[in-house]
Amino acid sequence: MTDRAQALLREALTWPVDERADVAAELLASLDDSTEDPAAVQTAWAREIERRGRRVLASESAGEP
């Protein structure tokens, strides 16, 4: 992390919780890859959910509470 980023972080940590949460949400949103095809993402998640479900039903994975 650069000195500038560290200084900004130190300052931001002194802000009220609601302001830190707003900034954190904006920073996280800025990391989203907007070029990703939403339909492809949904399909990939559906496949992963099915894979995990099959593992649980086959007693290959107990999961975590």
Backbone as XML, in Angstrom:
<?xml version="1.0"?>
<chain id="A" units="angstrom">
  <residue number="1" name="MET">
    <atom name="N" x="0.852" y="-1.162" z="0.000"/>
    <atom name="CA" x="0.000" y="0.000" z="0.000"/>
    <atom name="C" x="0.905" y="1.235" z="0.000"/>
  </residue>
  <residue number="2" name="THR">
    <atom name="N" x="0.554" y="2.204" z="-0.790"/>
    <atom name="CA" x="1.362" y="3.420" z="-0.863"/>
    <atom name="C" x="1.192" y="4.249" z="0.412"/>
  </residue>
  <residue number="3" name="ASP">
    <atom name="N" x="2.117" y="5.174" z="0.607"/>
    <atom name="CA" x="2.019" y="6.062" z="1.764"/>
    <atom name="C" x="0.720" y="6.861" z="1.719"/>
  </residue>
  <residue number="4" name="ARG">
    <atom name="N" x="0.359" y="7.304" z="0.531"/>
    <atom name="CA" x="-0.882" y="8.088" z="0.370"/>
    <atom name="C" x="-2.093" y="7.256" z="0.769"/>
  </residue>
  <residue number="5" name="ALA">
    <atom name="N" x="-2.126" y="5.990" z="0.329"/>
    <atom name="CA" x="-3.245" y="5.108" z="0.661"/>
    <atom name="C" x="-3.279" y="4.829" z="2.155"/>
  </residue>
  <residue number="6" name="GLN">
    <atom name="N" x="-2.125" y="4.623" z="2.761"/>
    <atom name="CA" x="-2.078" y="4.379" z="4.200"/>
    <atom name="C" x="-2.571" y="5.592" z="4.987"/>
  </residue>
  <residue number="7" name="ALA">
    <atom name="N" x="-2.191" y="6.785" z="4.547"/>
    <atom name="CA" x="-2.646" y="8.004" z="5.219"/>
    <atom name="C" x="-4.156" y="8.154" z="5.087"/>
  </residue>
  <residue number="8" name="LEU">
    <atom name="N" x="-4.667" y="7.871" z="3.915"/>
    <atom name="CA" x="-6.109" y="7.955" z="3.699"/>
    <atom name="C" x="-6.843" y="6.937" z="4.573"/>
  </residue>
  <residue number="9" name="LEU">
    <atom name="N" x="-6.302" y="5.733" z="4.657"/>
    <atom name="CA" x="-6.902" y="4.700" z="5.493"/>
    <atom name="C" x="-6.918" y="5.119" z="6.960"/>
  </residue>
  <residue number="10" name="ARG">
    <atom name="N" x="-5.790" y="5.635" z="7.439"/>
    <atom name="CA" x="-5.731" y="6.096" z="8.844"/>
    <atom name="C" x="-6.789" y="7.162" z="9.099"/>
  </residue>
  <residue number="11" name="GLU">
    <atom name="N" x="-6.933" y="8.085" z="8.173"/>
    <atom name="CA" x="-7.948" y="9.139" z="8.330"/>
    <atom name="C" x="-9.347" y="8.545" z="8.285"/>
  </residue>
  <residue number="12" name="ALA">
    <atom name="N" x="-9.594" y="7.668" z="7.325"/>
    <atom name="CA" x="-10.925" y="7.080" z="7.169"/>
    <atom name="C" x="-11.338" y="6.289" z="8.401"/>
  </residue>
  <residue number="13" name="LEU">
    <atom name="N" x="-10.391" y="5.670" z="9.068"/>
    <atom name="CA" x="-10.716" y="4.889" z="10.260"/>
    <atom name="C" x="-11.179" y="5.751" z="11.431"/>
  </residue>
  <residue number="14" name="THR">
    <atom name="N" x="-11.002" y="7.043" z="11.320"/>
    <atom name="CA" x="-11.476" y="7.951" z="12.373"/>
    <atom name="C" x="-12.895" y="8.443" z="12.101"/>
  </residue>
  <residue number="15" name="TRP">
    <atom name="N" x="-13.419" y="8.166" z="10.910"/>
    <atom name="CA" x="-14.750" y="8.627" z="10.535"/>
    <atom name="C" x="-15.819" y="7.832" z="11.269"/>
  </residue>
  <residue number="16" name="PRO">
    <atom name="N" x="-17.028" y="8.378" z="11.363"/>
    <atom name="CA" x="-18.149" y="7.633" z="11.955"/>
    <atom name="C" x="-18.431" y="6.363" z="11.141"/>
  </residue>
  <residue number="17" name="VAL">
    <atom name="N" x="-19.006" y="5.382" z="11.798"/>
    <atom name="CA" x="-19.269" y="4.083" z="11.177"/>
    <atom name="C" x="-20.078" y="4.210" z="9.888"/>
  </residue>
  <residue number="18" name="ASP">
    <atom name="N" x="-21.117" y="5.034" z="9.883"/>
    <atom name="CA" x="-21.962" y="5.130" z="8.690"/>
    <atom name="C" x="-21.184" y="5.687" z="7.499"/>
  </residue>
  <residue number="19" name="GLU">
    <atom name="N" x="-20.282" y="6.632" z="7.740"/>
    <atom name="CA" x="-19.475" y="7.165" z="6.641"/>
    <atom name="C" x="-18.481" y="6.123" z="6.145"/>
  </residue>
  <residue number="20" name="ARG">
    <atom name="N" x="-17.862" y="5.377" z="7.069"/>
    <atom name="CA" x="-16.929" y="4.313" z="6.662"/>
    <atom name="C" x="-17.662" y="3.247" z="5.860"/>
  </residue>
  <residue number="21" name="ALA">
    <atom name="N" x="-18.875" y="2.903" z="6.280"/>
    <atom name="CA" x="-19.657" y="1.885" z="5.567"/>
    <atom name="C" x="-19.993" y="2.355" z="4.156"/>
  </residue>
  <residue number="22" name="ASP">
    <atom name="N" x="-20.361" y="3.619" z="4.015"/>
    <atom name="CA" x="-20.683" y="4.152" z="2.681"/>
    <atom name="C" x="-19.463" y="4.098" z="1.764"/>
  </residue>
  <residue number="23" name="VAL">
    <atom name="N" x="-18.316" y="4.507" z="2.293"/>
    <atom name="CA" x="-17.088" y="4.486" z="1.489"/>
    <atom name="C" x="-16.705" y="3.054" z="1.144"/>
  </residue>
  <residue number="24" name="ALA">
    <atom name="N" x="-16.809" y="2.156" z="2.115"/>
    <atom name="CA" x="-16.472" y="0.752" z="1.865"/>
    <atom name="C" x="-17.370" y="0.166" z="0.777"/>
  </residue>
  <residue number="25" name="ALA">
    <atom name="N" x="-18.659" y="0.471" z="0.848"/>
    <atom name="CA" x="-19.590" y="-0.048" z="-0.160"/>
    <atom name="C" x="-19.239" y="0.474" z="-1.548"/>
  </residue>
  <residue number="26" name="GLU">
    <atom name="N" x="-18.904" y="1.749" z="-1.632"/>
    <atom name="CA" x="-18.529" y="2.329" z="-2.934"/>
    <atom name="C" x="-17.242" y="1.715" z="-3.460"/>
  </residue>
  <residue number="27" name="LEU">
    <atom name="N" x="-16.272" y="1.505" z="-2.578"/>
    <atom name="CA" x="-15.017" y="0.886" z="-3.010"/>
    <atom name="C" x="-15.242" y="-0.541" z="-3.497"/>
  </residue>
  <residue number="28" name="LEU">
    <atom name="N" x="-16.042" y="-1.304" z="-2.756"/>
    <atom name="CA" x="-16.325" y="-2.678" z="-3.180"/>
    <atom name="C" x="-17.067" y="-2.705" z="-4.510"/>
  </residue>
  <residue number="29" name="ALA">
    <atom name="N" x="-18.029" y="-1.808" z="-4.664"/>
    <atom name="CA" x="-18.782" y="-1.753" z="-5.926"/>
    <atom name="C" x="-17.861" y="-1.411" z="-7.090"/>
  </residue>
  <residue number="30" name="SER">
    <atom name="N" x="-16.828" y="-0.606" z="-6.825"/>
    <atom name="CA" x="-15.910" y="-0.225" z="-7.899"/>
    <atom name="C" x="-15.053" y="-1.392" z="-8.366"/>
  </residue>
  <residue number="31" name="LEU">
    <atom name="N" x="-14.989" y="-2.465" z="-7.564"/>
    <atom name="CA" x="-14.194" y="-3.631" z="-7.938"/>
    <atom name="C" x="-14.952" y="-4.604" z="-8.824"/>
  </residue>
  <residue number="32" name="ASP">
    <atom name="N" x="-16.281" y="-4.445" z="-8.887"/>
    <atom name="CA" x="-17.086" y="-5.330" z="-9.723"/>
    <atom name="C" x="-16.673" y="-5.180" z="-11.179"/>
  </residue>
  <residue number="33" name="ASP">
    <atom name="N" x="-16.579" y="-6.299" z="-11.858"/>
    <atom name="CA" x="-16.236" y="-6.293" z="-13.276"/>
    <atom name="C" x="-17.513" y="-6.097" z="-14.072"/>
  </residue>
  <residue number="34" name="SER">
    <atom name="N" x="-17.760" y="-4.882" z="-14.499"/>
    <atom name="CA" x="-19.009" y="-4.579" z="-15.199"/>
    <atom name="C" x="-19.072" y="-5.190" z="-16.589"/>
  </residue>
  <residue number="35" name="THR">
    <atom name="N" x="-17.963" y="-5.746" z="-17.080"/>
    <atom name="CA" x="-17.977" y="-6.374" z="-18.395"/>
    <atom name="C" x="-18.470" y="-7.816" z="-18.326"/>
  </residue>
  <residue number="36" name="GLU">
    <atom name="N" x="-18.640" y="-8.339" z="-17.117"/>
    <atom name="CA" x="-19.094" y="-9.723" z="-16.932"/>
    <atom name="C" x="-20.547" y="-9.850" z="-17.392"/>
  </residue>
  <residue number="37" name="ASP">
    <atom name="N" x="-20.843" y="-10.913" z="-18.115"/>
    <atom name="CA" x="-22.194" y="-11.179" z="-18.598"/>
    <atom name="C" x="-23.034" y="-11.723" z="-17.449"/>
  </residue>
  <residue number="38" name="PRO">
    <atom name="N" x="-24.075" y="-10.991" z="-17.012"/>
    <atom name="CA" x="-24.888" y="-11.439" z="-15.880"/>
    <atom name="C" x="-25.490" y="-12.831" z="-16.077"/>
  </residue>
  <residue number="39" name="ALA">
    <atom name="N" x="-25.887" y="-13.152" z="-17.281"/>
    <atom name="CA" x="-26.479" y="-14.459" z="-17.546"/>
    <atom name="C" x="-25.436" y="-15.564" z="-17.345"/>
  </residue>
  <residue number="40" name="ALA">
    <atom name="N" x="-24.205" y="-15.312" z="-17.763"/>
    <atom name="CA" x="-23.141" y="-16.301" z="-17.592"/>
    <atom name="C" x="-22.826" y="-16.500" z="-16.114"/>
  </residue>
  <residue number="41" name="VAL">
    <atom name="N" x="-22.836" y="-15.416" z="-15.358"/>
    <atom name="CA" x="-22.583" y="-15.513" z="-13.919"/>
    <atom name="C" x="-23.687" y="-16.322" z="-13.254"/>
  </residue>
  <residue number="42" name="GLN">
    <atom name="N" x="-24.934" y="-16.051" z="-13.614"/>
    <atom name="CA" x="-26.065" y="-16.768" z="-13.035"/>
    <atom name="C" x="-25.991" y="-18.250" z="-13.378"/>
  </residue>
  <residue number="43" name="THR">
    <atom name="N" x="-25.627" y="-18.574" z="-14.589"/>
    <atom name="CA" x="-25.492" y="-19.972" z="-15.009"/>
    <atom name="C" x="-24.381" y="-20.661" z="-14.219"/>
  </residue>
  <residue number="44" name="ALA">
    <atom name="N" x="-23.259" y="-19.986" z="-14.059"/>
    <atom name="CA" x="-22.142" y="-20.568" z="-13.312"/>
    <atom name="C" x="-22.532" y="-20.829" z="-11.860"/>
  </residue>
  <residue number="45" name="TRP">
    <atom name="N" x="-23.241" y="-19.885" z="-11.238"/>
    <atom name="CA" x="-23.675" y="-20.087" z="-9.854"/>
    <atom name="C" x="-24.679" y="-21.228" z="-9.763"/>
  </residue>
  <residue number="46" name="ALA">
    <atom name="N" x="-25.581" y="-21.332" z="-10.712"/>
    <atom name="CA" x="-26.564" y="-22.421" z="-10.698"/>
    <atom name="C" x="-25.858" y="-23.771" z="-10.774"/>
  </residue>
  <residue number="47" name="ARG">
    <atom name="N" x="-24.846" y="-23.879" z="-11.624"/>
    <atom name="CA" x="-24.075" y="-25.126" z="-11.729"/>
    <atom name="C" x="-23.367" y="-25.441" z="-10.416"/>
  </residue>
  <residue number="48" name="GLU">
    <atom name="N" x="-22.783" y="-24.419" z="-9.796"/>
    <atom name="CA" x="-22.071" y="-24.627" z="-8.535"/>
    <atom name="C" x="-23.025" y="-25.065" z="-7.430"/>
  </residue>
  <residue number="49" name="ILE">
    <atom name="N" x="-24.190" y="-24.457" z="-7.364"/>
    <atom name="CA" x="-25.189" y="-24.836" z="-6.358"/>
    <atom name="C" x="-25.622" y="-26.285" z="-6.567"/>
  </residue>
  <residue number="50" name="GLU">
    <atom name="N" x="-25.850" y="-26.674" z="-7.821"/>
    <atom name="CA" x="-26.231" y="-28.052" z="-8.120"/>
    <atom name="C" x="-25.108" y="-29.017" z="-7.719"/>
  </residue>
  <residue number="51" name="ARG">
    <atom name="N" x="-23.871" y="-28.656" z="-8.016"/>
    <atom name="CA" x="-22.725" y="-29.505" z="-7.673"/>
    <atom name="C" x="-22.645" y="-29.695" z="-6.166"/>
  </residue>
  <residue number="52" name="ARG">
    <atom name="N" x="-22.798" y="-28.619" z="-5.427"/>
    <atom name="CA" x="-22.730" y="-28.705" z="-3.966"/>
    <atom name="C" x="-23.893" y="-29.513" z="-3.408"/>
  </residue>
  <residue number="53" name="GLY">
    <atom name="N" x="-25.065" y="-29.326" z="-3.986"/>
    <atom name="CA" x="-26.230" y="-30.087" z="-3.542"/>
    <atom name="C" x="-26.052" y="-31.579" z="-3.764"/>
  </residue>
  <residue number="54" name="ARG">
    <atom name="N" x="-25.514" y="-31.960" z="-4.926"/>
    <atom name="CA" x="-25.266" y="-33.365" z="-5.208"/>
    <atom name="C" x="-24.276" y="-33.965" z="-4.215"/>
  </residue>
  <residue number="55" name="ARG">
    <atom name="N" x="-23.242" y="-33.211" z="-3.853"/>
    <atom name="CA" x="-22.250" y="-33.697" z="-2.881"/>
    <atom name="C" x="-22.891" y="-33.934" z="-1.518"/>
  </residue>
  <residue number="56" name="VAL">
    <atom name="N" x="-23.779" y="-33.053" z="-1.109"/>
    <atom name="CA" x="-24.448" y="-33.225" z="0.188"/>
    <atom name="C" x="-25.364" y="-34.438" z="0.133"/>
  </residue>
  <residue number="57" name="LEU">
    <atom name="N" x="-26.153" y="-34.571" z="-0.930"/>
    <atom name="CA" x="-27.074" y="-35.698" z="-1.053"/>
    <atom name="C" x="-26.339" y="-37.037" z="-1.133"/>
  </residue>
  <residue number="58" name="ALA">
    <atom name="N" x="-25.127" y="-37.014" z="-1.677"/>
    <atom name="CA" x="-24.329" y="-38.237" z="-1.783"/>
    <atom name="C" x="-23.481" y="-38.464" z="-0.524"/>
  </residue>
  <residue number="59" name="SER">
    <atom name="N" x="-23.699" y="-37.662" z="0.494"/>
    <atom name="CA" x="-22.941" y="-37.739" z="1.755"/>
    <atom name="C" x="-21.443" y="-37.545" z="1.567"/>
  </residue>
  <residue number="60" name="GLU">
    <atom name="N" x="-21.057" y="-36.821" z="0.525"/>
    <atom name="CA" x="-19.650" y="-36.508" z="0.294"/>
    <atom name="C" x="-19.252" y="-35.257" z="1.056"/>
  </residue>
  <residue number="61" name="SER">
    <atom name="N" x="-20.242" y="-34.488" z="1.459"/>
    <atom name="CA" x="-19.986" y="-33.247" z="2.169"/>
    <atom name="C" x="-21.129" y="-33.004" z="3.143"/>
  </residue>
  <residue number="62" name="ALA">
    <atom name="N" x="-20.791" y="-32.765" z="4.404"/>
    <atom name="CA" x="-21.834" y="-32.517" z="5.396"/>
    <atom name="C" x="-22.205" y="-31.039" z="5.437"/>
  </residue>
  <residue number="63" name="GLY">
    <atom name="N" x="-21.383" y="-30.206" z="4.870"/>
    <atom name="CA" x="-21.636" y="-28.775" z="4.918"/>
    <atom name="C" x="-21.252" y="-28.197" z="6.267"/>
  </residue>
  <residue number="64" name="GLU">
    <atom name="N" x="-21.473" y="-26.926" z="6.420"/>
    <atom name="CA" x="-21.185" y="-26.236" z="7.669"/>
    <atom name="C" x="-22.424" y="-25.488" z="8.112"/>
  </residue>
  <residue number="65" name="PRO">
    <atom name="N" x="-22.718" y="-25.537" z="9.415"/>
    <atom name="CA" x="-23.902" y="-24.808" z="9.901"/>
    <atom name="C" x="-23.706" y="-23.307" z="9.801"/>
  </residue>
</chain>
